Amino acid sequence: MFGLLLFILFTPGVSELICTSSDLEMSYTFCDSTDHAFMFNLTPCSMTKKPVWKAALTWIPRSDIHFLKIVFNVWYDGAKALLWKEILCSGADDEYSVCGTLKGETLASAFDIKGSRIVFPKGNYSVVVRGFSDDSENNMIICLNFTMIVKQDTF
């Protein structure tokens, strides 16, 4: 299946399904009104027993990525639950594969997401992930709105 990585030219407002199972459903849309060459995949599609998800990302950025600040805003059943900011690329000794990607280059990366740190109670989650090419958060280069529906409690 990994060989089926296809670019998705995405129209804003149309939801792209990441996965669905008996205990989890995930999808995303873009926050802006521009088409993107982007794909995100997550396996397994499950919340059981402290999962370690395998994520795959393919993206063609529209600007060079020498500096990248990621801002996560998480809402749980409509209430703000988390704000987290992280500088992934600073231009010096960067450890992430996204760092140094040039405008128009294809970025393909696979990484683990460890779900064991957080217990997700049953409910609806909205996660807005924004990427900025400056520390002042003025120059947004990508914005995704993930919807995660946890269908049953895992504790």
Phi, psi and omega in degrees: 000328183299332179291350180269021178297117179236146174284141178248113173278108197258132175267126182305144179090342177268126184278136176254119181287127175272310179194161174213140178209187181291338182240357184208143171222131179226141177209170177212157171225165174269148182278335185258180186257026183246142174291146181231147169264100191206144174212138176223135181225150182219130176221149350285162179269077185202152176250003187284144170050054174050072187291154164246109182275144172261119181251144175231131183232130171231129187206142171246100182289153179263012173207157177297146180247087175260330176231135179214118175248128179254135178237122178253127171242123182241130174243139178240118183047043175089351180256139179295125185249332186200140168232123182224132179236139181213132173271114181272325182229129179239355180096355179222125178053042181286138183259350184264145184293337179293331184294131180091357177295134181264154177310128177087348176285151176273122176260121176234121184218144173237140182204163178264145171239117183270110180278354185291343182285336186233135172264124182258105176293159178306135178153185181256129180242140172238125182237114177260120180248119179242139177245133182238145178265014177211155182289337182280357178062037177263331186249087181282129180253343175200149177212123180236142176245105179270138172247128179233123177248111176269117190273345178207151177291144183253005181252000000 
